[in-house]
Amino acid sequence: MYKFVVALSAVAGLFGAHAASAADLPFKAPPVAAGPAVRWTGCYVNAGLGYGMWNQEHFLETDPDHAPINTGTASGGRGWLGRIGGGCDYQFAPAFLVGALADYDAANLHGFAANAGLGGDEKESSAWAVGVRLGFLPSPNLMTFVSGGYTQARFDSVAISFTPVFPPVPTGLIQPAHAYGGWFIGSGFEYALPWFPAHGAFVRTEYRYAKYSADDLPLTFAGLPTGLAEHSEKAVQTVTTSLVWKFDVPGVNVAAAPTLLLKAPAAPAARWTGCYLDAGVGYGMWAQDRTGEFLPGGVPLTATETSGGRGWLGRFGAGCDYQVASRVVLGAFGDYDLMDLHNFVDLAGRGGQEKESSAWSLGGRLGYLPYPNVMTYASAGYTQTRFDQSTDFATAGVPPSPTGLFLAGHTYGGWFVGGGIDYAVPWLPVRGLFLRSEYRFSKYSADDVPLLVVGTGAPSGLGEHSEKAVQTVTTSLVWKFDVPGVR
């Protein structure tokens, strides 16, 4: 539960930032004029696209008595999704609203999941969710929110192969399709698009973390029970951007309920030009495609499997921004993550604990000011991450047997893309403070990592070909200060 509290604290920052009067903050360029108040009460439909990653902890067991056969390991998958949904909101105060929502995801989040030398391509093909959200209006045209509720995800059936050889050998075993039930928490922001042709249009960006209850899935052969099952517990995180069309509800209109159109206080412009320091916390998940191989030479030894880990991170960094126009900001930045994203990962029935312990990034960002005290932005750049040496590899039996090998620690290089929101929080005692929430996806180049002999660290002639991807969500406090000579 500790991990999920950390995740909630990371995304909750999207909701908790107040943006009341910022009159004492100077500005580099003319402020953006605040638009008219938006009607937030009403029902809506929404549709959008996103990206997601799932991670599962699973082990083989007997069926039907469910006695473990091997130690647990972690597998994962990733991919794209499309979301459609609807809901209704009710603005019950000048700056607050409550709402109910429901949506459906058509997904293609997949990876080659394996444990104890058995595995196959596993795909999350769909999910649905019903829940509630609580929104706050830092500006009349912008809403930040937190959400939560019940969700189900469907994972398709898996044709299982024997993975310690290359290419893998089909076994004829089938893991059935299954729908997992659980809960989700999320957070995001939504703002009006007054220039859009359809009246009542909004754009929404949302992060969600879903945790599903563990289930036992019997394995079959030619439709018959085999006495084997898999125990699986899954978690999924997604980020989506959707177009929302909100329409009036019959019987709820300006004449009948004028108090529902109350405005949140408008805030004047903040100063966006300057340099800054930032620090925050977050939650992340990684997935890797990995193949056992002979070294040197990289000759494949096993099937390619997908494994993963998840956990918390802390971020600190610095950067500089320059407001080049009334609505456009350019910036450069660097940051460092101290991380504990880990899990027990298995390759062809042998594995150990693997942890992403740190990462650093250098990049640029392009910001847009929909309102004077709010900036949304996209970012990209170069990144490196460190994965510590694994714990000593052991076989997947119960109890596990040492192999005398461990995976060397390694630093991977790659690129990242991200997006987020900054906005002023002048009610804090220090001038120039902003709150930032950011999503980031990092893709690292594949590398060959040697397996070393326990005790001596000597090369074993075996290795792992690994290609890693990481996604994180963070909330940070930013302190922006003036640059001498730039007014």
C-alpha positions as CSV (number, residue, x, y, z in Angstrom):
1,M,0.0,0.0,0.0
2,Y,3.0,2.4,0.6
3,K,3.7,2.4,-3.1
4,F,0.2,3.4,-4.0
5,V,0.2,6.2,-1.4
6,V,3.4,7.5,-3.1
7,A,1.7,7.3,-6.5
8,L,-1.4,9.1,-5.2
9,S,0.8,11.9,-3.7
10,A,2.5,12.3,-7.1
11,V,-0.6,12.7,-9.1
12,A,-2.6,14.7,-6.5
13,G,-0.4,17.7,-7.2
14,L,-2.3,18.2,-10.3
15,F,-5.3,19.0,-8.2
16,G,-3.9,20.8,-5.2
17,A,-2.4,23.9,-6.8
18,H,-4.2,27.1,-6.1
19,A,-3.6,30.1,-8.4
20,A,-5.2,33.0,-6.7
21,S,-3.8,36.5,-7.0
22,A,-0.4,36.7,-8.6
23,A,-0.3,40.5,-9.0
24,D,3.1,40.8,-7.3
25,L,4.8,38.7,-9.9
26,P,6.4,40.7,-12.8
27,F,6.1,39.6,-16.3
28,K,8.4,39.6,-19.3
29,A,5.8,40.0,-22.1
30,P,2.3,41.4,-22.1
31,P,-0.1,39.1,-20.1
32,V,-2.5,36.8,-21.8
33,A,-6.0,38.1,-21.5
34,A,-8.3,35.9,-19.4
35,G,-11.2,34.5,-21.3
36,P,-14.8,34.5,-20.2
37,A,-16.1,32.1,-17.6
38,V,-16.8,28.6,-18.8
39,R,-19.9,26.6,-17.9
40,W,-18.6,23.6,-16.0
41,T,-22.0,22.1,-15.0
42,G,-23.3,19.6,-17.6
43,C,-22.8,16.2,-19.1
44,Y,-20.2,15.3,-21.7
45,V,-18.8,12.7,-24.1
46,N,-15.1,12.3,-24.6
47,A,-12.7,10.4,-27.0
48,G,-8.9,10.3,-27.1
49,L,-5.6,8.4,-27.4
50,G,-3.0,7.4,-24.9
51,Y,-0.1,5.1,-23.9
52,G,0.1,2.6,-21.1
53,M,2.3,0.1,-19.4
54,W,1.4,-2.9,-17.2
55,N,3.3,-4.9,-14.8
56,Q,2.4,-8.3,-13.1
57,E,3.8,-10.4,-10.3
58,H,3.0,-14.0,-11.1
59,F,4.0,-17.6,-10.3
60,L,3.0,-21.2,-11.3
61,E,0.9,-23.2,-8.9
62,T,-0.9,-26.5,-8.7
63,D,-4.6,-26.5,-9.6
64,P,-7.1,-26.6,-7.9
65,D,-5.3,-26.4,-4.5
66,H,-3.0,-23.5,-5.6
67,A,0.2,-24.6,-4.0
68,P,3.2,-22.5,-5.4
69,I,5.5,-24.4,-7.8
70,N,8.1,-21.6,-8.3
71,T,9.1,-18.3,-6.8
72,G,7.3,-15.2,-8.1
73,T,8.6,-13.1,-10.9
74,A,7.6,-9.9,-12.7
75,S,6.6,-9.5,-16.3
76,G,5.1,-6.6,-18.2
77,G,3.9,-5.0,-21.4
78,R,3.3,-1.7,-23.0
79,G,1.5,-0.1,-26.0
80,W,-1.2,2.3,-27.2
81,L,-4.9,2.7,-26.3
82,G,-7.9,4.5,-27.4
83,R,-10.5,5.8,-24.9
84,I,-14.2,6.8,-25.2
85,G,-16.4,7.8,-22.3
86,G,-18.9,10.1,-20.8
87,G,-19.9,11.7,-17.5
88,C,-21.6,14.6,-15.8
89,D,-20.2,17.4,-13.6
90,Y,-21.8,19.8,-11.2
91,Q,-20.2,23.1,-10.1
92,F,-21.3,23.4,-6.5
93,A,-19.1,26.4,-5.5
94,P,-17.1,29.2,-7.4
95,A,-14.0,27.0,-7.6
96,F,-15.1,23.4,-7.0
97,L,-17.1,20.8,-8.8
98,V,-17.9,17.1,-8.4
99,G,-18.6,14.6,-11.2
100,A,-19.3,11.0,-12.2
101,L,-17.5,9.3,-15.1
102,A,-17.4,6.1,-17.1
103,D,-15.1,5.1,-19.9
104,Y,-13.9,2.3,-22.1
105,D,-10.3,1.6,-23.4
106,A,-9.6,-0.4,-26.5
107,A,-6.0,-1.3,-25.8
108,N,-2.9,-3.1,-27.3
109,L,-0.6,-3.3,-24.3
110,H,1.4,-6.4,-24.8
111,G,4.7,-8.2,-24.0
112,F,6.1,-11.7,-23.9
113,A,5.4,-12.7,-20.3
114,A,7.2,-15.7,-18.9
115,N,8.1,-17.4,-15.6
116,A,9.8,-20.8,-14.8
117,G,10.7,-21.3,-18.5
118,L,7.1,-21.0,-19.8
119,G,5.6,-18.0,-21.4
120,G,3.9,-16.3,-24.3
121,D,2.7,-13.0,-25.7
122,E,0.2,-11.5,-23.3
123,K,-2.0,-8.5,-24.2
124,E,-4.3,-6.2,-22.3
125,S,-7.0,-5.7,-25.0
126,S,-9.6,-3.6,-23.1
127,A,-10.6,-2.0,-19.9
128,W,-13.5,-0.1,-18.5
129,A,-13.9,2.2,-15.4
130,V,-16.6,3.9,-13.5
131,G,-15.8,6.5,-10.8
132,V,-16.0,10.0,-9.5
133,R,-13.9,13.1,-9.7
134,L,-13.4,16.2,-7.7
135,G,-12.3,19.3,-9.6
136,F,-10.7,22.6,-8.6
137,L,-10.7,25.8,-10.8
138,P,-7.5,27.7,-10.4
139,S,-8.7,29.9,-13.3
140,P,-12.2,30.3,-14.8
141,N,-11.3,28.3,-17.9
142,L,-9.1,25.6,-16.3
143,M,-9.9,22.7,-14.1
144,T,-7.6,20.3,-12.3
145,F,-9.0,17.1,-10.8
146,V,-8.4,13.9,-9.0
147,S,-10.4,10.8,-9.8
148,G,-11.0,7.3,-8.4
149,G,-13.3,4.3,-8.8
150,Y,-13.7,0.7,-9.9
151,T,-12.1,-0.8,-13.0
152,Q,-11.9,-4.0,-15.0
153,A,-9.2,-5.0,-17.5
154,R,-9.4,-7.9,-20.0
155,F,-6.2,-9.8,-20.9
156,D,-6.5,-12.1,-23.9
157,S,-5.6,-15.8,-23.9
158,V,-1.9,-16.8,-24.1
159,A,-0.4,-19.6,-26.2
160,I,2.4,-20.9,-24.0
161,S,5.9,-21.8,-25.2
162,F,9.0,-23.3,-23.7
163,T,11.4,-20.3,-23.4
164,P,14.9,-21.5,-22.4
165,V,15.6,-22.3,-26.1
166,F,15.8,-20.1,-29.2
167,P,13.4,-20.0,-30.9
168,P,10.8,-20.9,-28.2
169,V,9.0,-24.2,-28.6
170,P,5.2,-24.3,-28.5
171,T,3.9,-26.5,-25.7
172,G,0.2,-26.6,-26.5
173,L,-0.7,-25.1,-23.2
174,I,-3.2,-22.2,-23.1
175,Q,-3.7,-19.6,-20.4
176,P,-7.3,-18.5,-20.7
177,A,-8.4,-14.9,-21.3
178,H,-9.5,-13.3,-18.1
179,A,-11.0,-10.0,-16.8
180,Y,-9.4,-8.7,-13.6
181,G,-11.2,-6.3,-11.3
182,G,-9.7,-3.6,-9.1
183,W,-9.5,0.1,-8.4
184,F,-7.9,3.1,-9.9
185,I,-6.7,6.6,-8.9
186,G,-6.0,9.4,-11.4
187,S,-5.5,13.0,-11.9
188,G,-5.4,15.5,-14.7
189,F,-6.4,18.9,-16.1
190,E,-9.0,20.1,-18.5
191,Y,-9.4,23.5,-20.2
192,A,-11.8,25.1,-22.6
193,L,-11.2,25.5,-26.3
194,P,-13.2,28.6,-27.2
195,W,-11.8,28.7,-30.7
196,F,-12.9,25.2,-31.4
197,P,-15.9,25.0,-34.0
198,A,-18.1,23.0,-31.6
199,H,-19.5,24.9,-28.6
200,G,-18.6,23.4,-25.3
201,A,-15.3,21.8,-26.4
202,F,-12.5,21.0,-23.9
203,V,-9.2,19.2,-24.0
204,R,-8.3,16.8,-21.1
205,T,-5.0,15.1,-20.2
206,E,-5.2,12.4,-17.5
207,Y,-2.8,10.0,-15.7
208,R,-4.3,6.8,-14.1
209,Y,-2.9,4.1,-12.0
210,A,-5.0,0.9,-11.7
211,K,-4.3,-2.0,-9.3
212,Y,-6.1,-5.3,-9.9
213,S,-6.9,-8.1,-7.5
214,A,-4.9,-11.3,-7.8
215,D,-6.5,-14.2,-9.6
216,D,-5.7,-17.9,-10.4
217,L,-5.9,-18.9,-14.1
218,P,-5.9,-22.7,-14.8
219,L,-3.7,-23.8,-17.7
220,T,-5.4,-26.1,-20.3
221,F,-4.2,-28.5,-23.0
222,A,-6.6,-29.2,-25.9
223,G,-9.3,-27.7,-23.6
224,L,-8.6,-30.1,-20.8
225,P,-7.3,-29.2,-17.3
226,T,-3.6,-29.9,-16.7
227,G,-3.3,-29.5,-12.9
228,L,-1.4,-26.3,-13.4
229,A,-2.4,-22.7,-12.9
230,E,-0.9,-19.2,-12.9
231,H,-1.4,-16.8,-10.0
232,S,-1.2,-13.2,-11.3
233,E,-1.5,-9.8,-9.8
234,K,-1.5,-6.9,-12.3
235,A,-1.0,-3.1,-12.1
236,V,-1.4,-0.7,-15.1
237,Q,-0.6,3.0,-15.6
238,T,-1.8,5.1,-18.5
239,V,-1.7,8.6,-19.8
240,T,-4.3,9.9,-22.2
241,T,-5.3,13.1,-24.0
242,S,-8.9,13.4,-25.0
243,L,-11.3,15.9,-26.7
244,V,-14.3,16.5,-24.5
245,W,-17.7,17.9,-25.6
246,K,-19.9,19.2,-22.8
247,F,-23.6,19.8,-23.4
248,D,-26.3,21.3,-21.2
249,V,-28.6,19.0,-19.2
250,P,-32.3,19.6,-19.8
251,G,-33.8,21.3,-16.7
252,V,-30.4,22.7,-15.6
253,N,-29.8,26.0,-17.2
254,V,-28.8,29.6,-16.5
255,A,-32.3,30.7,-15.6
256,A,-33.0,27.7,-13.3
257,A,-29.6,27.6,-11.6
258,P,-27.7,30.9,-12.0
259,T,-25.3,30.0,-9.1
260,L,-23.8,27.2,-11.1
261,L,-22.1,29.8,-13.4
262,L,-20.1,31.4,-10.6
263,K,-16.5,32.2,-11.7
264,A,-13.3,31.2,-10.1
265,P,-11.2,34.3,-9.3
266,A,-9.1,35.4,-12.3
267,A,-5.4,35.6,-11.8
268,P,-3.1,38.1,-13.5
269,A,0.1,37.1,-15.3
270,A,3.0,35.4,-13.7
271,R,6.6,35.9,-14.7
272,W,7.7,33.1,-17.0
273,T,11.2,34.3,-18.0
274,G,13.9,33.3,-15.5
275,C,15.9,30.4,-14.2
276,Y,14.6,27.9,-11.6
277,L,15.3,25.1,-9.2
278,D,12.9,22.2,-8.7
279,A,12.4,19.2,-6.4
280,G,9.6,16.7,-6.2
281,V,8.4,13.1,-5.9
282,G,6.8,10.6,-8.2
283,Y,6.0,7.0,-9.3
284,G,7.3,5.0,-12.2
285,M,7.2,1.7,-14.0
286,W,9.7,0.1,-16.4
287,A,9.5,-2.7,-18.9
288,Q,12.3,-4.5,-20.7
289,D,12.6,-6.9,-23.6
290,R,15.5,-9.3,-22.8
291,T,17.1,-12.3,-24.4
292,G,19.7,-14.6,-22.9
293,E,22.8,-14.9,-25.1
294,F,26.4,-16.1,-25.4
295,L,29.1,-13.5,-25.0
296,P,31.0,-12.2,-26.8
297,G,29.1,-12.2,-30.1
298,G,25.6,-11.9,-28.8
299,V,24.3,-15.3,-30.1
300,P,20.7,-15.8,-28.8
301,L,20.3,-18.5,-26.2
302,T,16.7,-18.0,-25.1
303,A,13.4,-16.6,-26.2
304,T,12.9,-12.8,-25.8
305,E,10.9,-12.1,-22.7
306,T,9.3,-8.9,-21.3
307,S,9.8,-8.1,-17.6
308,G,9.4,-5.0,-15.5
309,G,9.4,-3.2,-12.2
310,R,7.8,-0.3,-10.5
311,G,8.3,2.0,-7.5
312,W,9.0,5.5,-6.2
313,L,11.4,8.2,-7.3
314,G,12.6,11.6,-6.1
315,R,13.6,14.3,-8.6
316,F,15.6,17.5,-8.4
317,G,16.8,19.7,-11.2
318,A,17.2,23.2,-12.7
319,G,16.6,25.1,-15.9
320,C,15.9,28.4,-17.6
321,D,12.9,29.7,-19.5
322,Y,12.4,32.6,-21.9
323,Q,9.0,34.0,-22.8
324,V,9.4,34.7,-26.5
325,A,5.8,35.8,-27.1
326,S,2.6,36.5,-25.1
327,R,1.7,32.8,-25.2
328,V,5.0,31.0,-26.0
329,V,7.9,30.0,-23.7
330,L,11.1,28.2,-24.6
331,G,13.4,26.5,-22.0
332,A,16.3,24.2,-21.3
333,F,16.7,22.1,-18.2
334,G,18.5,19.2,-16.5
335,D,17.4,16.9,-13.7
336,Y,18.3,13.9,-11.7
337,D,16.1,11.1,-10.3
338,L,16.9,9.0,-7.3
339,M,14.9,5.9,-7.8
340,D,13.7,2.6,-6.4
341,L,11.9,0.9,-9.3
342,H,12.5,-2.8,-8.8
343,N,11.2,-6.3,-9.0
344,F,12.3,-9.9,-9.2
345,V,12.8,-10.6,-12.9
346,D,13.1,-14.1,-14.5
347,L,14.8,-15.1,-17.7
348,A,14.2,-18.7,-18.8
349,G,13.5,-19.9,-15.3
350,R,16.5,-18.1,-13.6
351,G,16.6,-14.6,-12.2
352,G,17.1,-12.1,-9.4
353,Q,16.0,-8.7,-8.1
354,E,16.7,-5.9,-10.6
355,K,16.4,-2.2,-9.7
356,E,16.5,1.1,-11.5
357,S,18.4,3.3,-9.0
358,S,18.9,6.6,-10.8
359,A,18.5,8.6,-14.0
360,W,19.5,12.0,-15.3
361,S,18.1,14.0,-18.3
362,L,19.1,17.0,-20.3
363,G,16.5,18.6,-22.7
364,G,14.4,21.4,-23.8
365,R,10.7,22.3,-23.5
366,L,8.2,24.3,-25.5
367,G,5.5,25.9,-23.4
368,Y,2.1,27.5,-24.2
369,L,0.1,29.8,-22.0
370,P,-3.6,29.1,-22.2
371,Y,-4.0,31.5,-19.3
372,P,-1.7,34.1,-17.7
373,N,-0.6,32.0,-14.7
374,V,-0.7,28.5,-16.4
375,M,1.7,26.9,-18.8
376,T,1.3,23.6,-20.5
377,Y,4.4,22.2,-22.2
378,A,6.0,19.4,-24.2
379,S,9.6,18.3,-23.5
380,A,12.3,16.1,-25.0
381,G,16.0,15.3,-24.7
382,Y,18.7,12.9,-23.8
383,T,18.7,10.6,-20.8
384,Q,20.8,8.0,-19.0
385,T,19.6,5.5,-16.4
386,R,21.4,3.2,-14.0
387,F,20.3,-0.3,-13.2
388,D,22.2,-1.8,-10.3
389,Q,23.7,-5.3,-10.4
390,S,21.1,-7.9,-9.7
391,T,20.9,-10.1,-6.6
392,D,22.4,-13.5,-7.2
393,F,20.5,-15.4,-9.8
394,A,18.6,-18.5,-8.7
395,T,16.3,-21.0,-10.3
396,A,12.6,-20.6,-10.1
397,G,11.9,-23.6,-8.0
398,V,10.5,-23.8,-4.5
399,P,12.9,-23.3,-2.7
400,P,15.0,-21.5,-5.3
401,S,18.5,-22.9,-6.1
402,P,21.5,-20.6,-6.5
403,T,23.1,-20.5,-10.0
404,G,26.4,-18.8,-8.9
405,L,25.8,-16.0,-11.4
406,F,24.6,-12.3,-11.2
407,L,23.8,-9.6,-13.7
408,A,26.3,-6.8,-13.8
409,G,25.1,-3.2,-13.1
410,H,24.8,-1.1,-16.2
411,T,24.1,2.4,-17.5
412,Y,21.7,2.8,-20.5
413,G,21.5,5.8,-22.7
414,G,18.5,7.0,-24.7
415,W,15.9,9.7,-25.3
416,F,12.7,10.9,-23.6
417,V,9.6,12.8,-24.4
418,G,7.2,14.3,-21.9
419,G,4.5,16.8,-21.2
420,G,3.1,18.6,-18.2
421,I,1.7,21.8,-16.6
422,D,3.3,24.6,-14.5
423,Y,1.3,27.2,-12.6
424,A,1.9,29.9,-10.1
425,V,1.2,29.4,-6.4
426,P,1.7,32.9,-5.0
427,W,0.0,32.1,-1.7
428,L,3.2,30.4,-0.6
429,P,5.5,32.6,1.4
430,V,8.4,32.5,-1.1
431,R,8.0,34.7,-4.2
432,G,8.3,33.0,-7.7
433,L,6.9,29.6,-6.7
434,F,5.2,27.2,-9.2
435,L,3.8,23.7,-9.0
436,R,4.6,21.3,-11.8
437,S,3.2,17.9,-12.7
438,E,4.8,16.0,-15.5
439,Y,4.6,12.7,-17.4
440,R,7.7,11.4,-19.1
441,F,8.4,8.4,-21.3
442,S,12.0,7.3,-21.8
443,K,13.3,4.7,-24.3
444,Y,16.9,3.4,-23.9
445,S,19.1,1.8,-26.5
446,A,19.6,-2.0,-26.3
447,D,22.8,-3.2,-24.7
448,D,24.5,-6.5,-23.9
449,V,25.1,-7.0,-20.2
450,P,27.3,-9.8,-18.9
451,L,26.4,-12.4,-16.3
452,L,29.3,-12.6,-13.8
453,V,30.4,-15.3,-11.4
454,V,29.4,-14.8,-7.8
455,G,32.4,-14.2,-5.5
456,T,35.0,-13.4,-8.3
457,G,33.1,-11.2,-10.7
458,A,34.6,-13.0,-13.6
459,P,32.8,-13.2,-16.9
460,S,30.7,-16.4,-17.3
461,G,30.4,-16.3,-21.1
462,L,26.7,-15.7,-20.8
463,G,24.8,-12.4,-20.9
464,E,21.6,-10.6,-21.4
465,H,20.5,-8.5,-24.3
466,S,18.2,-5.9,-22.8
467,E,16.1,-2.9,-24.2
468,K,14.4,-0.9,-21.6
469,A,11.5,1.7,-21.5
470,V,10.5,3.7,-18.4
471,Q,7.5,6.0,-17.8
472,T,7.2,8.2,-14.7
473,V,4.8,10.8,-13.3
474,T,6.1,13.5,-10.9
475,T,4.9,16.5,-9.0
476,S,7.5,19.1,-8.1
477,L,7.8,22.5,-6.4
478,V,9.6,25.0,-8.7
479,W,11.3,28.2,-7.5
480,K,11.9,30.7,-10.4
481,F,14.2,33.6,-9.9
482,D,15.2,36.6,-12.0
483,V,18.2,36.4,-14.2
484,P,20.5,39.5,-13.9
485,G,20.2,41.7,-16.9
486,V,17.0,40.1,-18.1
487,R,13.9,42.2,-17.1
